[in-house]
């Protein structure tokens, strides 16, 4: 059995920052990550423009620097919770997807969020940010972008610079920052507010939007409708409080799972650092 003081579920920026701090405080921890360590930033080549002291560092390089400071022998990638329950002697216990048993005094959920789209998967459908997802698109390709926030317009600008013919549809008004909206407008990108897209259909050369006049056909449709938290609380009801709301005693949550109104990397890392100090005071 693996016995630690803190079980961290999620190996993105928040989970890794918590692990780094707990290591510095000489606390015993185990971190689980269902994919590769680093979360959504691990494959990101976007510059992180707002991180003090790291001007224009990419998400990939930022993750690499953080991983260099974390004892990764205590991290388990491609590993998830299989079961979890309160321990009769206090704390929590359960099993991992690897079959191992574990026990911990505290559990911290840092599972992040996943990009959301209401459409069925399709080879020409792109969901959520990521340069690698756009790599196959070439100059002259017609691309529809669904969403009205900064992510949608930033990807529209990237594709426009590549020579793609880009149209952005949003259900209501655009929510992007003034600077991003102006940049897209000045670039000549077609912006279509108050134009909901509720259906996609196959066409011989791509995807079409059948509810729109003329049924335009696109080489790809990219959706930036935001994110949804993972289903871990539904999968493991024991993590919830006695009333079904909130979290059970001995369970904490950090990062994007907290559905902060203005999520950002610095906020996630700040929550992790604050929780590490609280746990250090509270653990026996």
Secondary structure, 3 states (H helix, E strand, C coil): CEEEEEEEECCCHHHHHHHHHHHHCCCCEEEEECCCCCHHHCCCCCECCCCCCCCCCEHHHHHHHHHCCCCHHHEEECCCEEEEEECCCCCEEEEECCCCEEEEEEEEECCCEEECCCCCCCCCEEECCCHHHHCCCCCCCEEEEECCCHHHHHHHHHHHHCCCEEEEECCCCCCCCHHHHHHHHHCCCEEECCCCCCCCEEECCEEECCCCCCCCEECEEEECCCEEECCHHHHCHHHECCCCCCECCCEEECHHHHCCCCCCHHHHHHHHHHHHHHHHHHCC
